[in-house]
Amino acid sequence: MNLARWVEPEMIRGRLILIPMLNKPAVQAGTRLSPIDGSNMNRAFTGKPSDSLTGMIAYYISQVLVPLADLVIDIHSGGRSMHFLPSVNMHSLENKPQMQAMLDTAAAWGAPYRFIYRDVAGSGLLPSYCEALGKVTLGTELGSASQFSVTTLKIAGEGLRNALRFAKILVDQPQIPSTAESKVVAAEEVEDYVMAPVSGIYEPFCELGDRIEAGQLLGQVHLIEQPFIAPIPVYARTSGILFVRRAFPLTAQGECVAVIVRPYSL
């Protein structure tokens, strides 16, 4: 919304399509799932015209707006359940020129991390659809548990402008080079995504950015209904850096509690 109010037509080369929110009912309810049809917008693509409301919105985005675009940016916070290190995200692609263009545009953004991730929570993602069409596609994880700070808002606002300048879409001024290194990390193994073995209260033992070794104790889950039973340990299965950590203590079996990343090179 800040960008929409700030930008002027003479600053743009080409077309800039801004969508403040894809699913208004979900945004107003402060939830990932739409209160109208219970659907997750980021699991609804490509959708279809006869779908529920969420699917119809996804169909319009995928069939009408995405074909007009060379660059697609999908801005997210870290979500309600996870703490993320601030990052610009993408999948690893076999199309190396497209992948390099995405890494370069993400570097221009200037976020502390460029995160290469694997889909472990279902299909129907907007970024996956756009990447498959050959679009330069970036997502973000900025903020945590629906919270934000002055720092994360600055990464979002200044980074978005710089990415658009790098793509020669925003031509108000030259791109401002980032003064900090943007590290490229990846979690491409299923074992990098650590799920809760049981339901209960998750107690973490490690903080974001910590070096983790395979077999290391990441935390433990306390059984709510059996408080006198020893907590269930949660171990890392790969080595790397703790990039994501569970935000809410209350955890259901199978929910992600940690993600481990390692340096990535194309």
URSULSUL-V814004 format. One record per pair of residues at least 24 apart in sequence whose C-alpha atoms are under 8 Angstrom apart, sorted by the first residue. I is the first residue (numbers start at 0). J is the second residue. D is the distance in Angstrom with one decimal. If there is no record, write none. Layout:
BEGIN
i=I j=J d=D
i=I j=J d=D
END
This chain:
BEGIN
i=1 j=156 d=8.0
i=2 j=156 d=7.7
i=9 j=171 d=8.0
i=10 j=169 d=5.7
i=10 j=170 d=5.2
i=10 j=171 d=4.8
i=11 j=168 d=5.6
i=11 j=169 d=4.9
i=11 j=170 d=5.9
i=11 j=171 d=7.5
i=12 j=167 d=7.0
i=12 j=168 d=4.9
i=12 j=169 d=6.4
i=12 j=170 d=6.7
i=13 j=168 d=6.4
i=14 j=168 d=7.6
i=15 j=168 d=7.5
i=21 j=56 d=7.4
i=22 j=53 d=7.0
i=22 j=56 d=7.6
i=41 j=123 d=6.4
i=41 j=124 d=4.8
i=41 j=125 d=6.0
i=42 j=121 d=7.0
i=42 j=122 d=5.8
i=42 j=123 d=4.0
i=42 j=124 d=5.0
i=42 j=125 d=7.6
i=43 j=123 d=5.0
i=43 j=124 d=6.9
i=44 j=123 d=4.5
i=44 j=124 d=5.9
i=44 j=125 d=5.9
i=44 j=128 d=7.1
i=45 j=123 d=6.7
i=45 j=125 d=7.7
i=45 j=128 d=7.2
i=61 j=128 d=8.0
i=65 j=129 d=7.2
i=68 j=134 d=7.5
i=69 j=134 d=5.6
i=69 j=135 d=6.4
i=70 j=134 d=5.9
i=70 j=135 d=4.9
i=70 j=136 d=5.9
i=70 j=166 d=7.9
i=71 j=126 d=8.0
i=71 j=129 d=7.3
i=71 j=134 d=6.8
i=71 j=135 d=6.3
i=71 j=136 d=4.8
i=71 j=137 d=6.4
i=72 j=136 d=5.9
i=72 j=137 d=4.9
i=72 j=138 d=5.8
i=73 j=125 d=7.9
i=73 j=126 d=7.4
i=73 j=136 d=7.9
i=73 j=137 d=6.3
i=73 j=138 d=4.6
i=73 j=139 d=6.7
i=74 j=138 d=5.6
i=74 j=139 d=5.1
i=74 j=140 d=7.3
i=75 j=138 d=6.9
i=75 j=139 d=5.3
i=75 j=140 d=5.2
i=75 j=141 d=6.4
i=76 j=139 d=7.0
i=76 j=140 d=4.8
i=76 j=141 d=4.3
i=76 j=142 d=5.0
i=76 j=143 d=6.2
i=76 j=144 d=7.7
i=76 j=145 d=6.4
i=76 j=146 d=7.8
i=76 j=147 d=7.9
i=77 j=140 d=4.6
i=77 j=141 d=5.4
i=77 j=142 d=5.3
i=77 j=143 d=4.4
i=77 j=144 d=6.2
i=77 j=145 d=7.0
i=78 j=140 d=7.8
i=78 j=142 d=7.9
i=78 j=143 d=5.9
i=78 j=144 d=5.0
i=78 j=145 d=5.7
i=79 j=143 d=6.6
i=79 j=144 d=3.5
i=79 j=145 d=5.2
i=79 j=246 d=7.3
i=79 j=247 d=8.0
i=80 j=143 d=7.8
i=80 j=144 d=5.5
i=80 j=245 d=6.0
i=80 j=246 d=5.0
i=80 j=247 d=5.7
i=81 j=143 d=6.2
i=81 j=144 d=6.0
i=81 j=243 d=6.5
i=81 j=244 d=5.6
i=81 j=245 d=4.6
i=81 j=246 d=4.5
i=81 j=247 d=7.4
i=81 j=256 d=7.6
i=82 j=142 d=7.4
i=82 j=143 d=4.7
i=82 j=144 d=6.6
i=82 j=243 d=5.5
i=82 j=244 d=5.2
i=82 j=245 d=6.1
i=82 j=246 d=5.4
i=83 j=140 d=6.5
i=83 j=141 d=7.2
i=83 j=142 d=7.1
i=83 j=143 d=6.2
i=83 j=207 d=7.7
i=83 j=242 d=6.1
i=83 j=243 d=4.7
i=83 j=244 d=6.8
i=84 j=111 d=7.9
i=84 j=112 d=7.4
i=84 j=140 d=7.7
i=84 j=141 d=7.6
i=84 j=207 d=7.0
i=84 j=208 d=7.8
i=84 j=242 d=5.9
i=84 j=243 d=6.7
i=85 j=110 d=6.5
i=85 j=111 d=6.2
i=85 j=112 d=6.4
i=85 j=139 d=7.7
i=85 j=140 d=5.9
i=85 j=141 d=5.0
i=85 j=142 d=6.9
i=85 j=151 d=7.3
i=86 j=110 d=5.6
i=86 j=111 d=6.2
i=86 j=112 d=4.6
i=86 j=113 d=5.4
i=86 j=114 d=6.1
i=86 j=139 d=5.7
i=86 j=140 d=5.4
i=86 j=141 d=6.5
i=87 j=112 d=6.5
i=87 j=113 d=4.9
i=87 j=114 d=6.0
i=87 j=137 d=6.5
i=87 j=138 d=5.6
i=87 j=139 d=4.4
i=87 j=140 d=6.6
i=88 j=113 d=5.8
i=88 j=114 d=4.6
i=88 j=115 d=5.9
i=88 j=116 d=7.1
i=88 j=137 d=5.8
i=88 j=138 d=4.8
i=88 j=139 d=5.4
i=88 j=140 d=7.3
i=89 j=113 d=7.9
i=89 j=114 d=6.5
i=89 j=115 d=5.2
i=89 j=116 d=6.4
i=89 j=126 d=7.5
i=89 j=136 d=7.0
i=89 j=137 d=5.8
i=89 j=138 d=6.3
i=90 j=115 d=5.2
i=90 j=116 d=5.4
i=90 j=117 d=6.4
i=90 j=127 d=7.6
i=91 j=115 d=6.1
i=91 j=116 d=7.3
i=95 j=265 d=7.7
i=97 j=133 d=6.8
i=97 j=134 d=7.6
i=97 j=135 d=6.5
i=98 j=135 d=7.9
i=99 j=265 d=7.6
i=100 j=135 d=6.7
i=101 j=135 d=5.4
i=101 j=136 d=6.5
i=101 j=137 d=6.9
i=104 j=162 d=5.7
i=104 j=165 d=6.6
i=104 j=166 d=7.2
i=105 j=137 d=7.1
i=105 j=162 d=7.0
i=106 j=181 d=6.1
i=107 j=158 d=7.4
i=107 j=161 d=6.0
i=107 j=162 d=5.5
i=107 j=165 d=6.5
i=107 j=174 d=7.8
i=107 j=176 d=7.0
i=107 j=177 d=6.9
i=108 j=154 d=8.0
i=108 j=157 d=7.6
i=108 j=158 d=4.1
i=108 j=159 d=6.2
i=108 j=160 d=7.8
i=108 j=161 d=5.5
i=108 j=162 d=4.9
i=108 j=177 d=7.8
i=109 j=154 d=7.3
i=109 j=158 d=5.8
i=109 j=161 d=8.0
i=109 j=176 d=8.0
i=109 j=177 d=5.3
i=109 j=179 d=7.2
i=109 j=180 d=7.7
i=109 j=181 d=6.2
i=110 j=154 d=6.1
i=110 j=158 d=6.9
i=110 j=181 d=6.1
i=111 j=179 d=7.3
i=111 j=180 d=6.6
i=111 j=181 d=4.7
i=111 j=182 d=6.4
i=112 j=181 d=5.0
i=112 j=182 d=4.8
i=112 j=183 d=5.9
i=112 j=184 d=7.1
i=113 j=181 d=6.4
i=113 j=182 d=5.9
i=113 j=183 d=4.6
i=113 j=184 d=6.2
i=114 j=183 d=6.1
i=114 j=184 d=5.2
i=114 j=185 d=5.6
i=114 j=186 d=7.9
i=115 j=183 d=7.6
i=115 j=184 d=6.1
i=115 j=185 d=4.4
i=115 j=186 d=6.3
i=115 j=187 d=7.3
i=115 j=263 d=7.9
i=116 j=185 d=5.9
i=116 j=186 d=5.2
i=116 j=187 d=5.9
i=117 j=186 d=6.6
i=117 j=187 d=5.4
i=117 j=188 d=7.5
i=117 j=189 d=7.7
i=119 j=189 d=7.2
i=119 j=192 d=7.9
i=143 j=246 d=7.5
i=144 j=246 d=6.3
i=144 j=247 d=8.0
i=182 j=262 d=7.7
i=183 j=262 d=5.9
i=183 j=263 d=5.5
i=183 j=264 d=7.5
i=184 j=260 d=5.8
i=184 j=261 d=5.2
i=184 j=262 d=4.4
i=184 j=263 d=4.9
i=185 j=260 d=5.1
i=185 j=261 d=5.5
i=185 j=262 d=6.3
i=185 j=263 d=5.6
i=186 j=258 d=7.3
i=186 j=259 d=6.3
i=186 j=260 d=4.7
i=186 j=261 d=6.7
i=190 j=236 d=5.8
i=190 j=237 d=6.5
i=191 j=235 d=7.8
i=191 j=236 d=6.9
i=191 j=237 d=6.0
i=191 j=258 d=5.5
i=191 j=259 d=5.0
i=191 j=260 d=6.9
i=192 j=255 d=6.6
i=192 j=256 d=7.9
i=192 j=257 d=6.2
i=192 j=258 d=4.7
i=192 j=259 d=6.7
i=193 j=234 d=8.0
i=193 j=235 d=6.9
i=193 j=236 d=7.8
i=193 j=255 d=5.7
i=193 j=256 d=5.8
i=193 j=257 d=5.1
i=193 j=258 d=6.1
i=194 j=252 d=7.4
i=194 j=253 d=5.0
i=194 j=254 d=5.2
i=194 j=255 d=4.3
i=194 j=256 d=5.6
i=194 j=257 d=7.2
i=195 j=220 d=7.7
i=195 j=233 d=7.2
i=195 j=250 d=7.2
i=195 j=251 d=6.9
i=195 j=252 d=5.1
i=195 j=253 d=5.0
i=195 j=254 d=5.5
i=195 j=255 d=6.2
i=195 j=256 d=6.2
i=196 j=231 d=7.8
i=196 j=233 d=7.4
i=196 j=252 d=5.5
i=196 j=253 d=6.3
i=197 j=231 d=7.6
i=197 j=251 d=6.7
i=197 j=252 d=4.3
i=197 j=253 d=7.2
i=198 j=222 d=6.9
i=198 j=249 d=7.9
i=198 j=250 d=5.6
i=198 j=251 d=4.2
i=198 j=252 d=4.4
i=199 j=223 d=5.5
i=199 j=248 d=8.0
i=199 j=249 d=5.9
i=199 j=250 d=5.4
i=199 j=251 d=6.4
i=199 j=252 d=7.9
i=200 j=248 d=5.0
i=200 j=249 d=4.7
i=200 j=250 d=5.9
i=201 j=245 d=7.9
i=201 j=247 d=7.9
i=201 j=248 d=4.8
i=201 j=249 d=6.4
i=201 j=250 d=6.3
i=201 j=256 d=8.0
i=202 j=248 d=6.7
i=205 j=241 d=7.8
i=206 j=241 d=7.1
i=206 j=244 d=7.5
i=207 j=240 d=7.8
i=207 j=241 d=5.2
i=207 j=242 d=5.7
i=207 j=243 d=6.6
i=207 j=244 d=6.8
i=208 j=240 d=5.7
i=208 j=241 d=5.2
i=208 j=242 d=6.1
i=209 j=240 d=5.7
i=209 j=241 d=5.5
i=210 j=238 d=7.8
i=210 j=239 d=5.9
i=210 j=240 d=4.7
i=210 j=241 d=6.6
i=211 j=235 d=7.5
i=211 j=237 d=7.9
i=211 j=238 d=5.3
i=211 j=239 d=5.2
i=211 j=240 d=5.6
i=211 j=241 d=6.5
i=211 j=259 d=7.7
i=212 j=237 d=6.5
i=212 j=238 d=4.3
i=212 j=239 d=6.5
i=213 j=237 d=4.4
i=213 j=238 d=4.7
END
